[in-house]
Amino acid sequence: MEIQPLYRSFLKVIQKWPVDKVRPTRDLKQVLTTRVEETFRKPLANQAQLDFAQAQKELFALEKLLNNEFKEKHPLSEKILSPASNPDYYTSLVNSLKDKKDGSKGFLAKLLNQKE
C-alpha cells in the first residue's frame, strides 16, 4: 500500500473532526493534525517503514469515533443521565456548555454580573 492514499484518508477524517470551542487550547483536531503530519514525514525523510497495519487501525478507530458508532452501539441509560442525587445535573451542564459556545455569559460571570 502507498503512503499518499493513507495520508489523504487521515486528512479527510481530521478535516471533518469538530473543533472544541470549550477547550480551544487543547483541541484534539490540532493534535491529530500535528501527529499525522509528523508520522507521515518521518518515513519519507528517514526512509523508515511506516506500520501500515497500525496506521489503518488508527484510521478506522478515528472514523468510528467521528461517526459516533460507539455512542449508538452503547447508549447511556436514563439512570446514568439522571442520577438520583441530582437528576438535572447533566442537562444543566450541557446547557451551560451550549451557552458558552454561543458566547453568552458563563455561570461565574452571571454570578458576578460581569462579562468574561
Secondary structure, 3 states (H helix, E strand, C coil): CCHHHHHHHHHHHHHHCCCCCCCHHHCHHHHHHHHHHHHHHHHHHHCCCCCHHHHHHHHHHHHHHHCCHHHHHCCCCHHHHCCCCCCCHHHHHHHHHHHHHHCCCCHHHHHHCCCC
